[in-house]
Amino acid sequence: MSGRHGLAPSLSTASPTRAPSGHLAWPVPLAFGVMGGILLGLGVWWGALVLLASAVFAVLDGRAALALLALVGAGLGFGSERLNAAKPDRMAPWVGAQVTLKGEWDGQFLRLSDPPARVAVAPKPRVGPGQVVLSGRLVRPEGRRVPGGFDQAAWLRGQGGLWVPTPTTVLVAARVRHHTPEGGVRGWFRRGLTAGLGPRQAALMQATELGDRNDIGREDFGEGYSVRDAFARSGLSHLMALSGQNVALLTGAVIWLLMWLRVPLGWRYGGALLFLAPYLLLVGVSPSITRAVLMGGAVLAGYALGRGRLDPYAVIALAAVLCLLPFPLWLLDVGFQLSFLAVLGLTLSGKLAGRLPARWPLGLRLALVATVLAELATLPVIAGTFGQLPLVGLPANLIAGALMVALVPLGFLAGLLGPFAVAVNWLTGLLASLLLGVVEVFGQAPVLTWGTVGAAGFAAYGVAALAGVLWLLGRVRAPVALGTLLACAVLTLLPGLLRPAREIVFLDVGQGDSTLIRTGHLNVLVDGGGSVGSDYDVGTRTVVPALRALGVRSLNVVVATHADTDHIEGLSGVLRALPVGELWIGQRKTDDPVLTALLDVAREEGVPVREIRRGDRIQADGVTLTVLWPQGRVWSTEDNNNSLALTVETRGFRTALLGDLPDPAEALIGVGDLDLLKAAHHGSRHSTGEAILKESTPADVLISVGRNTYGHPHPDVLARIAEAGAKVWRTDELGTMRWPLP
């Protein structure tokens, strides 16, 4: 029976995706089977455990036939992954070559028509979507080079599917030769989103309505304070990823409009359902929005057909199956994982809201528990992937959520109006500015840093989460759930407290230097890399995530060896992100812009600056760092000659870090006998001479080097090291290297 206020009909008719009371909905074991099959296709052995779990669920439910369905799902998942892996690599013939490519730039990839392929581009063109001609060199994507770093190769593998070309190459040093702005419906829509708005507001609207985060990623609130980082620190990053919130708000607006037009109830839901397919075509396919559209479509179809409220777990499982069969590697995509974990957490909203005081308004209770449950459900993925947990997510989401209720539908209307959206964008701009203000304020709040989450961490989280769910369901009492949570927390903290790491970590920062020395009570970072001739922030984007992944929450000392961009530019980002005890420098140059910028940041952050000289040292946990250079009496006109050099000694082990000291200076400072020598100046032919190799007799020589045009490491250096009988370790070949200290 239809009501004028849009109440859903309450019927008892069974639905194919509804679970009868006490029984498992059939899509659940099917989804587990598909996931297990994909993992087995990838050669991940514990995919068998996922498959076994689906069979166990079926047996416990008393319907062994569902176990057969899980096996069918495993076959489908395995076959989908194998078919996806067997697709030809159409760009392989041009890898390593200088090329000029013509295609459609969609803000994420360059789409080619001949051959049909997609190519990643670095750096991303500073032009909007449209037809482009780009030139550059075609290379293979790199894997994860530092702890907590971005695994580009794995991410690109997950961007393709059975009918969507997988990007297998990256066009580096890309230059735009020609650009024709995007046309058609999407071009019209984008012009409406940006008409009459300032750059930051326009960037925000493109992110929230189209999921295009290119422009917002280049916006800053201030020096060293990017808009994107502020979103992450405030717990609002999900607002820039199209998801269920967008679908719910837009379909709600459609239903409200149809209700206002007095359209019959069933047709309102049908109209909202018909809206979803063109919406997905407009914004493009991604894990979170595809999941939201599929789930929203299932719910709307159920209401339109009068089938009532569907079993949420059945709908979630069916959406997962429909996502994973055409895009099997989405299973490993962080966006896919966050989207499904968050919506699984939201299924408990009613239970948790029921435990809050009944006198609170229901809307407030649901808003509170939705934020809390989504954050708790995604906690291990966010902590392990991004190395930090926002502490102000609850209030930030409550305020931002209220703004999004108006901003998302209004922004969509602006897109439909195209260039004529100036009539409404005065209000859109106001709401966008308010949202950016919320992000800027809450983004300055502290965050809880987190290291890499291992298998034990995920297991502990799973046990604690199970205890919490059982408490919500009334199966265990609160003291038991709380005790389980505390026990899991203690068990995960104990190993690090009882056996703290003792190591030197040579971070792969490309053509540059960054070395971490860590013991139980001492964390020293020597240099922070840099990017010559580029606006890429190595410190914020590479070094800081690596430190967080390693569990480093503060630094006792940061050392800037000398005023070269590839050594110290990244340290500014480090000083802004982490508490630092002291900044050590050698020569205080007053005419170097990079060193001046670093000293300015140190002053802003209240970090004491110490000019160190030969003989200065620091000791902790049996480890001694001794400064060998500079003496500080006379300074060379060459920065490399003034490089700070030091030794690290502990329990019979010695190594030396020499910055960019050239030969013969490196041989005159008295490094002594070494177990490990870190080659100066990235293996330049002017360093690591015969004299220092003869004096130090190292068993191993490490070279920090990246892709470069300087010829580093020089063949003569490699020949000298080989003649000395030492083994060479290179960061450009091996990535980040962790050297244990005795």
C-alpha positions in Angstrom: 0.0 0.0 0.0 1.5 3.3 -1.0 1.6 6.3 1.4 2.0 9.9 0.4 5.0 10.3 2.6 7.0 7.7 0.9 6.9 4.9 3.5 8.2 1.6 2.2 5.6 -1.2 1.9 6.1 -3.9 4.6 5.5 -7.3 3.0 6.5 -10.7 4.0 7.1 -12.0 0.5 10.5 -13.8 0.3 13.2 -12.2 -1.8 15.9 -14.1 -3.7 18.5 -12.1 -1.8 16.8 -12.3 1.6 17.9 -14.7 4.2 15.1 -16.6 5.9 15.2 -16.4 9.7 18.1 -18.3 11.0 19.6 -19.1 7.6 22.6 -17.9 5.7 21.8 -15.9 2.5 23.1 -17.7 -0.5 25.3 -14.8 -1.8 27.5 -14.9 1.3 29.2 -18.3 0.7 29.3 -17.4 -3.1 31.2 -14.2 -2.3 33.7 -16.0 0.0 34.2 -18.6 -2.7 34.9 -15.9 -5.3 37.4 -14.2 -3.0 39.1 -17.5 -2.2 39.3 -18.4 -5.9 40.9 -15.1 -6.8 43.5 -15.4 -4.1 44.3 -19.0 -5.2 44.7 -17.7 -8.8 47.2 -15.2 -7.5 49.1 -18.0 -5.7 48.2 -16.8 -2.2 47.9 -20.0 -0.2 45.5 -18.6 2.4 42.9 -18.2 -0.3 42.2 -21.9 0.6 41.4 -20.7 4.2 38.9 -18.2 2.8 37.3 -21.0 0.7 37.3 -23.3 3.8 35.6 -20.6 5.8 32.8 -20.4 3.3 32.2 -24.1 3.4 32.2 -24.0 7.2 29.6 -21.3 7.2 27.4 -23.4 4.9 27.7 -26.5 7.1 27.1 -24.6 10.3 23.9 -23.2 8.7 22.7 -26.7 8.1 22.7 -26.5 4.3 25.6 -28.3 2.8 24.4 -27.4 -0.7 25.7 -23.9 0.0 29.2 -25.4 0.2 28.8 -26.4 -3.4 27.9 -22.9 -4.2 31.1 -21.7 -2.5 33.0 -24.1 -4.8 31.3 -22.7 -7.8 32.3 -19.2 -6.6 35.9 -20.4 -6.2 35.9 -21.6 -9.8 34.4 -18.4 -11.1 36.9 -16.3 -9.1 39.9 -18.4 -10.1 38.8 -18.3 -13.8 38.3 -14.6 -13.7 41.8 -14.0 -12.3 43.4 -16.3 -14.8 41.6 -14.7 -17.7 42.6 -11.2 -16.5 46.3 -12.3 -16.1 46.3 -13.8 -19.6 45.4 -10.5 -21.4 48.2 -9.4 -23.8 50.4 -6.5 -22.9 49.9 -4.3 -25.9 52.5 -1.7 -24.9 55.4 -4.1 -24.4 57.1 -3.4 -27.7 57.7 0.2 -26.8 59.0 -0.2 -23.2 62.2 1.9 -22.8 61.6 3.9 -25.9 61.0 7.7 -26.3 57.5 7.9 -27.7 54.8 10.4 -28.6 51.3 9.3 -27.8 47.9 10.6 -28.8 44.8 9.8 -26.8 42.2 10.8 -24.3 43.4 12.1 -20.9 40.7 11.3 -18.3 42.6 12.8 -15.3 43.9 9.4 -14.3 45.2 7.6 -17.4 45.9 8.2 -21.1 43.5 6.1 -23.1 44.8 5.0 -26.5 42.7 3.7 -29.4 45.5 2.1 -31.4 46.6 -0.1 -29.7 43.7 -0.2 -27.2 45.5 0.5 -24.0 45.7 2.8 -21.0 49.0 4.4 -19.9 49.8 6.1 -16.6 51.6 9.4 -16.8 54.2 11.0 -14.6 54.1 13.8 -13.8 50.4 14.2 -14.4 49.7 16.8 -17.1 48.6 20.2 -15.7 45.7 20.3 -18.1 42.2 19.2 -17.8 40.7 16.0 -19.3 40.4 15.9 -23.0 42.4 14.9 -26.1 46.1 15.3 -25.7 49.4 14.6 -27.4 52.1 13.6 -24.9 55.8 12.8 -25.3 58.1 11.0 -22.9 59.8 7.7 -22.2 57.7 4.5 -21.6 58.8 2.5 -18.6 57.5 -0.3 -16.4 55.8 0.9 -13.1 57.8 0.5 -9.9 56.8 -1.6 -6.9 57.0 -0.4 -3.2 60.5 1.0 -2.7 60.2 2.1 0.9 58.1 0.9 3.9 54.7 2.5 3.8 55.4 3.7 0.2 53.2 3.6 -2.8 53.2 0.3 -4.8 52.5 1.7 -8.2 52.9 -1.6 -10.0 50.3 -3.3 -7.8 47.9 -0.4 -7.9 48.0 -0.3 -11.7 47.4 -4.0 -11.9 44.2 -3.4 -10.0 42.9 -0.7 -12.3 42.1 -3.1 -15.1 39.5 -5.8 -15.6 38.3 -8.4 -18.1 36.9 -5.7 -20.4 39.0 -2.7 -19.3 42.7 -2.5 -20.4 45.1 -2.8 -17.5 47.8 -0.1 -17.4 51.1 -1.8 -17.7 53.4 1.1 -18.5 54.2 4.6 -17.3 55.0 7.6 -19.5 57.7 9.4 -17.5 59.1 12.9 -18.1 55.8 13.5 -19.9 55.4 16.8 -21.7 52.1 18.1 -23.2 52.5 18.8 -26.9 48.8 19.5 -27.6 45.5 19.6 -25.6 41.9 19.8 -26.6 39.5 20.3 -23.7 37.0 17.6 -22.8 33.7 17.9 -24.6 30.4 16.0 -24.5 28.2 15.4 -21.4 31.2 15.1 -19.0 32.8 18.3 -20.3 29.5 20.1 -19.9 29.1 18.7 -16.4 32.6 19.7 -15.4 32.1 23.3 -16.7 29.0 23.5 -14.5 30.9 22.4 -11.4 33.6 25.1 -11.8 31.6 28.0 -13.3 32.2 31.1 -11.3 34.2 29.4 -8.5 37.7 30.0 -7.2 40.5 27.5 -8.0 40.2 25.7 -4.6 36.4 25.6 -4.6 36.4 24.3 -8.2 39.0 21.6 -7.3 36.9 20.5 -4.3 33.7 20.2 -6.4 35.4 18.1 -9.1 36.7 15.8 -6.3 33.3 15.4 -4.5 31.2 15.1 -7.7 33.5 13.4 -10.2 36.1 11.8 -8.0 38.8 13.8 -9.8 41.4 14.7 -7.2 44.1 16.0 -9.5 43.4 19.7 -8.9 42.7 19.3 -5.1 46.0 17.5 -4.8 47.9 20.6 -5.9 46.1 23.0 -3.5 47.6 24.2 -0.2 46.2 25.9 2.8 49.7 27.2 3.5 53.4 26.4 3.2 53.8 22.7 3.9 50.1 22.2 4.7 48.3 20.7 1.7 44.6 20.4 1.3 44.9 16.7 0.7 46.9 16.1 3.9 44.3 18.2 5.8 41.5 15.9 4.5 43.5 12.8 5.7 44.4 14.2 9.1 40.8 15.3 9.8 39.4 11.9 8.8 37.5 13.3 5.8 39.4 11.8 2.9 36.4 9.7 2.1 34.5 12.8 1.0 36.8 13.0 -2.1 36.1 9.4 -3.0 32.7 8.8 -4.7 30.9 6.3 -2.5 27.6 5.4 -0.9 27.2 8.8 0.5 27.0 10.3 -3.0 24.5 7.6 -4.1 22.3 8.0 -1.0 22.2 11.8 -1.2 21.5 11.9 -5.0 18.9 9.1 -5.1 17.3 10.7 -2.0 17.1 14.0 -3.9 15.5 12.2 -6.9 13.0 10.4 -4.7 12.1 13.7 -3.0 11.6 15.4 -6.3 9.4 12.7 -7.6 7.4 12.8 -4.3 7.0 16.5 -4.7 5.7 15.8 -8.2 3.2 13.3 -6.6 4.6 10.3 -8.5 3.3 7.0 -7.2 5.6 5.3 -4.6 6.8 2.4 -6.7 7.6 4.7 -9.6 9.7 7.0 -7.3 12.0 4.1 -6.4 12.0 3.0 -10.1 13.0 6.5 -11.1 15.8 6.6 -8.7 16.9 3.2 -9.9 17.0 4.4 -13.5 19.2 7.3 -12.4 22.0 5.1 -11.3 23.2 3.7 -14.6 23.8 7.0 -16.4 25.3 8.3 -13.1 27.9 5.5 -13.1 28.7 6.3 -16.8 29.2 9.9 -15.9 31.6 9.5 -13.0 33.3 6.4 -14.2 33.9 2.9 -12.7 35.8 2.7 -9.4 35.5 0.2 -6.5 33.6 2.3 -4.0 31.1 3.9 -6.4 30.5 0.6 -8.2 29.7 -1.1 -4.9 27.5 1.8 -3.9 25.6 1.8 -7.2 25.1 -2.0 -7.1 23.9 -2.0 -3.5 21.7 1.1 -4.0 20.2 -0.5 -7.1 19.4 -3.7 -5.3 17.7 -1.8 -2.4 15.7 0.4 -4.8 14.7 -2.5 -6.9 13.5 -4.3 -3.8 11.3 -1.4 -2.8 10.1 -0.7 -6.3 8.9 -4.3 -6.6 7.4 -4.3 -3.2 9.8 -6.9 -1.7 10.6 -4.9 1.4 13.9 -4.5 3.1 16.5 -6.9 1.8 19.0 -8.8 4.0 22.0 -6.3 4.1 24.6 -9.1 4.2 23.1 -10.7 1.1 23.2 -7.4 -0.8 26.8 -6.7 0.3 27.9 -10.1 -0.8 26.1 -10.0 -4.1 27.6 -6.6 -4.8 31.1 -8.0 -4.0 30.6 -10.8 -6.5 29.4 -8.5 -9.2 32.4 -6.2 -8.6 35.0 -9.0 -8.4 34.1 -11.2 -11.4 34.8 -8.5 -14.0 37.5 -6.8 -11.9 39.2 -9.6 -9.9 42.2 -7.6 -8.7 39.9 -5.1 -7.0 40.1 -7.5 -4.1 43.6 -6.2 -3.3 42.6 -2.5 -3.9 42.5 -0.4 -0.8 39.5 1.5 -2.0 37.5 -1.7 -2.5 38.5 -2.9 1.0 37.7 0.3 2.7 34.3 0.6 0.9 33.1 -2.9 1.9 34.5 -2.8 5.4 32.8 0.5 6.1 29.4 -0.7 4.9 29.8 -3.9 6.9 30.4 -1.8 10.0 27.3 0.3 9.2 25.1 -2.8 9.4 25.5 -2.7 13.2 24.3 0.9 13.4 20.9 0.0 14.8 22.4 -2.2 17.5 24.9 0.4 18.7 22.3 3.3 18.4 20.1 1.2 20.7 22.7 1.3 23.4 22.8 5.1 23.5 20.4 7.1 25.7 16.9 6.8 24.2 16.3 10.5 25.0 18.9 11.5 22.3 17.3 12.2 18.9 17.4 9.1 16.7 19.1 11.0 13.9 21.9 12.2 16.1 22.4 8.6 17.5 22.6 7.1 14.0 25.0 9.9 12.8 27.3 9.2 15.8 27.3 5.5 15.5 27.7 5.5 11.7 31.0 7.5 12.0 32.3 5.4 14.8 31.5 2.1 13.2 32.9 3.1 9.8 36.1 4.2 11.5 36.4 1.0 13.6 35.6 -1.3 10.7 38.3 0.2 8.5 40.9 0.8 11.3 43.5 -1.8 10.4 43.5 -0.9 6.7 43.8 2.8 7.3 46.4 2.4 10.0 48.5 0.0 7.9 48.2 1.8 4.6 48.4 5.4 5.6 50.4 5.1 8.8 48.2 7.4 10.9 44.7 7.5 12.5 42.8 10.7 12.8 41.7 11.6 16.3 39.0 14.1 15.4 37.1 12.1 12.8 33.9 12.0 14.8 33.2 15.8 15.2 34.7 16.5 11.8 32.4 14.1 10.1 29.3 15.3 11.9 29.9 18.8 10.7 31.1 18.0 7.3 28.3 15.4 6.8 25.7 18.1 7.4 27.3 20.3 4.7 27.5 17.4 2.3 23.8 16.8 2.5 23.3 20.1 0.7 26.6 20.4 -1.3 26.4 17.1 -3.2 22.8 17.5 -4.7 23.5 21.2 -5.3 26.8 20.4 -7.0 25.1 17.8 -9.2 22.5 20.4 -10.2 25.3 22.8 -11.1 26.9 20.2 -13.3 23.6 19.6 -15.1 23.3 23.3 -15.8 26.8 23.5 -17.3 28.0 27.1 -18.0 24.7 28.4 -16.7 25.5 27.1 -13.2 26.7 30.6 -12.2 23.1 31.1 -11.1 23.5 28.6 -8.3 27.2 28.4 -7.8 27.2 31.4 -5.5 25.6 29.0 -3.0 27.8 26.1 -4.0 30.9 28.2 -3.5 29.7 29.2 0.0 29.1 25.6 1.0 32.4 24.5 -0.5 34.3 27.3 1.4 32.6 26.2 4.6 33.6 22.6 4.0 37.2 23.6 3.3 37.2 25.7 6.5 36.1 22.6 8.5 38.9 20.6 6.8 41.5 23.3 7.5 40.6 23.6 11.2 40.3 19.9 12.0 43.3 19.0 9.7 45.6 20.8 12.2 44.6 18.4 15.0 47.2 15.7 16.1 47.0 12.2 14.6 47.9 8.8 16.1 50.8 7.5 14.1 50.9 3.8 13.3 53.5 1.3 12.0 53.0 -1.5 9.6 50.2 -3.9 10.6 51.4 -7.5 10.3 49.5 -10.8 10.4 49.5 -10.8 14.2 48.0 -7.3 14.2 45.2 -8.3 11.9 44.5 -11.4 14.0 44.4 -9.3 17.2 42.1 -6.8 15.5 39.8 -9.7 14.3 39.5 -11.1 17.8 38.8 -7.7 19.4 36.3 -6.9 16.7 34.5 -10.2 17.2 34.3 -9.5 20.9 32.8 -6.1 20.2 30.2 -7.6 17.8 29.2 -10.3 20.2 28.7 -7.6 22.9 26.5 -5.6 20.5 24.5 -8.8 19.9 24.1 -9.5 23.6 26.2 -12.7 23.4 28.9 -11.6 25.8 29.0 -9.0 28.7 30.8 -5.7 28.4 33.6 -6.6 30.9 34.5 -9.7 28.7 34.5 -7.6 25.5 36.6 -4.9 27.1 39.0 -7.4 28.6 39.5 -9.0 25.2 40.2 -5.6 23.6 42.8 -4.8 26.3 44.5 -8.2 26.0 44.8 -7.9 22.2 46.2 -4.4 22.6 48.8 -5.5 25.1 49.8 -8.6 23.1 50.4 -6.4 20.0 52.4 -3.8 21.9 54.6 -6.2 23.9 57.0 -7.4 21.1 58.1 -3.9 20.2 58.6 -3.0 23.9 60.5 -6.1 24.8 62.6 -6.3 21.7 62.9 -2.8 20.1 64.4 -2.6 16.6 68.2 -2.0 16.2 69.0 -1.3 12.6 70.2 1.2 10.0 67.6 1.8 7.3 68.8 3.1 4.0 65.7 4.6 2.5 65.3 4.5 -1.3 64.5 8.1 -2.1 65.6 7.9 -5.7 68.6 10.0 -6.7 69.3 11.3 -3.1 70.2 10.2 0.4 68.2 9.4 3.5 69.4 7.1 6.3 67.6 6.2 9.6 69.6 4.9 12.6 67.2 3.4 15.2 67.6 1.7 18.5 65.3 1.4 21.5 66.0 5.0 22.7 67.6 6.6 19.8 66.2 7.7 16.4 68.5 9.6 14.1 67.7 10.6 10.5 70.6 11.6 8.3 69.3 13.6 5.3 65.8 13.4 3.8 66.3 13.2 0.1 65.0 15.8 -2.4 63.8 16.2 -6.0 65.9 18.5 -8.1 63.9 20.4 -10.7 60.5 19.0 -9.5 57.8 20.0 -7.1 57.5 16.4 -5.7 57.9 16.6 -1.9 60.1 13.6 -1.1 60.0 14.3 2.6 56.3 14.4 3.0 55.4 11.8 0.3 58.2 9.3 0.8 60.3 9.7 4.0 57.5 10.5 6.5 55.3 7.6 5.4 58.3 5.3 5.6 59.1 6.5 9.2 55.5 6.0 10.2 55.4 2.5 8.7 58.6 1.7 10.7 56.9 2.8 13.9 59.0 5.9 14.3 56.9 8.6 16.1 59.7 11.0 16.9 63.3 11.7 16.1 66.1 12.6 18.6 68.3 14.1 15.9 67.9 15.1 12.3 71.2 15.6 10.4 71.5 17.8 7.3 74.8 16.8 5.9 75.3 19.7 3.4 73.3 22.2 1.3 72.4 20.0 -1.6 68.8 19.6 -2.7 68.9 15.8 -3.1 70.0 15.5 0.6 68.1 18.0 2.6 65.1 19.3 0.8 62.9 16.6 2.2 63.8 17.4 5.8 61.4 20.3 5.9 58.5 17.9 5.5 60.0 15.7 8.2 60.3 18.6 10.7 56.7 19.6 10.1 55.4 16.0 10.5 57.3 14.6 13.5 58.6 15.9 16.8 62.4 16.4 16.5 64.9 17.0 19.3 67.7 18.7 17.4 68.7 19.6 13.9 72.4 19.1 13.2 74.1 21.1 10.4 77.7 21.6 9.4 78.2 24.8 7.5 75.5 27.4 8.1 75.4 28.8 4.5 73.4 32.0 4.3 73.0 32.2 0.6 71.5 28.7 -0.1 67.7 28.8 -0.5 67.2 25.1 0.4 69.2 25.3 3.6 67.6 28.6 4.5 64.1 27.1 4.0 65.0 24.2 6.3 66.3 26.5 9.0 63.1 28.6 8.7 61.0 25.5 9.2 63.1 24.5 12.2 62.5 27.9 13.7 58.8 27.7 13.1 58.6 24.2 14.6 60.7 25.2 17.6 63.5 22.7 16.7 66.9 23.7 18.1 69.7 24.0 15.5 73.2 22.8 16.4 76.3 23.4 14.3 78.4 20.3 14.9 82.1 19.7 14.5 84.6 16.9 14.5 84.5 15.0 17.8 80.9 15.7 18.6 79.0 12.5 19.5 75.9 11.0 20.8 75.4 7.6 22.6 72.4 5.4 23.5 71.7 1.7 23.8 75.4 0.8 23.2 75.4 2.8 19.9 77.8 5.7 19.4 77.6 8.3 16.6 80.8 10.2 16.2 81.2 13.2 13.9 84.4 13.1 11.7 83.8 16.1 9.6 83.7 19.1 9.3 86.3 20.7 11.5 84.7 24.1 10.9 87.9 26.2 10.8 88.0 26.8 7.0 85.1 26.2 4.6 85.5 25.2 1.0 83.7 26.9 -1.9 82.5 23.5 -2.9 79.5 22.2 -0.8 80.5 18.6 -1.2 83.9 19.3 0.6 81.9 20.6 3.6 79.7 17.5 3.9 79.1 16.3 7.4 80.5 12.8 7.9 80.0 10.4 10.9 80.6 6.9 12.0 78.2 4.5 13.7 79.7 2.0 16.2 78.1 -0.8 18.2 79.4 -4.1 19.6 82.2 -4.5 17.2 80.3 -3.2 14.1 81.4 0.0 12.4 80.0 1.9 9.5 80.5 5.4 8.0 78.1 7.8 6.4 80.1 10.3 4.3 77.5 12.6 2.6 79.0 13.8 -0.7 82.6 14.0 0.5 85.0 13.7 -2.5 88.4 12.0 -2.8 90.9 12.9 -1.3 88.9 14.5 1.6 87.1 11.3 2.4 90.5 9.6 2.9 91.8 12.3 5.3 89.2 12.2 8.0 90.2 8.9 9.5 87.2 6.6 9.1 89.3 3.6 10.3 88.3 0.0 9.7 84.7 -0.5 8.7 82.3 -3.4 8.3 80.1 -1.3 6.0 80.9 1.8 4.0 78.2 4.0 2.6 79.7 5.3 -0.6 79.9 9.0 -0.8 78.1 11.0 -3.5 75.9 8.2 -4.9 78.9 6.4 -6.4 80.4 9.4 -8.2 83.7 8.8 -9.8 85.1 11.6 -7.7 84.4 9.6 -4.5 85.1 6.1 -3.0 88.7 6.2 -4.1 91.3 3.6 -3.6 92.7 5.2 -0.5 89.5 5.0 1.6 88.8 1.5 0.4 92.3 0.4 1.4 92.0 2.2 4.8 88.5 0.9 5.7 88.6 -2.6 4.2 84.8 -2.9 4.2 83.1 -6.2 3.5 80.1 -4.3 2.1 79.6 -1.0 0.3 76.1 0.5 0.0 75.3 3.1 -2.7 72.2 5.2 -2.4 71.3 6.1 -6.0 68.3 6.4 -8.3 67.5 6.9 -11.9 69.9 9.7 -13.0 71.7 11.3 -15.9 75.0 11.8 -14.0 76.3 8.3 -14.6 76.0 7.2 -11.0 77.3 4.9 -9.9 80.3 5.3 -12.1 81.9 2.1 -13.6 85.3 3.1 -12.2 83.8 3.2 -8.7 82.2 -0.3 -9.1 85.5 -1.6 -10.4 87.4 -0.2 -7.4 85.0 -1.7 -5.0 85.2 -5.1 -6.8 89.0 -5.0 -6.7 88.8 -4.3 -2.9 86.7 -7.5 -2.5 83.6 -5.8 -1.2 80.0 -6.6 -2.1 77.9 -3.8 -3.6 74.4 -3.0 -2.4 72.4 -0.5 -4.5 69.1 1.1 -3.6 68.1 1.6 -7.3 68.2 -2.2 -7.7 67.2 -3.4 -4.2 65.0 -0.6 -2.9 65.1 0.3 0.8 67.6 -1.8 2.8 67.4 -2.6 6.5 70.8 -3.4 8.0 70.5 -5.0 11.5 72.8 -3.7 14.3 74.3 -6.3 16.7 
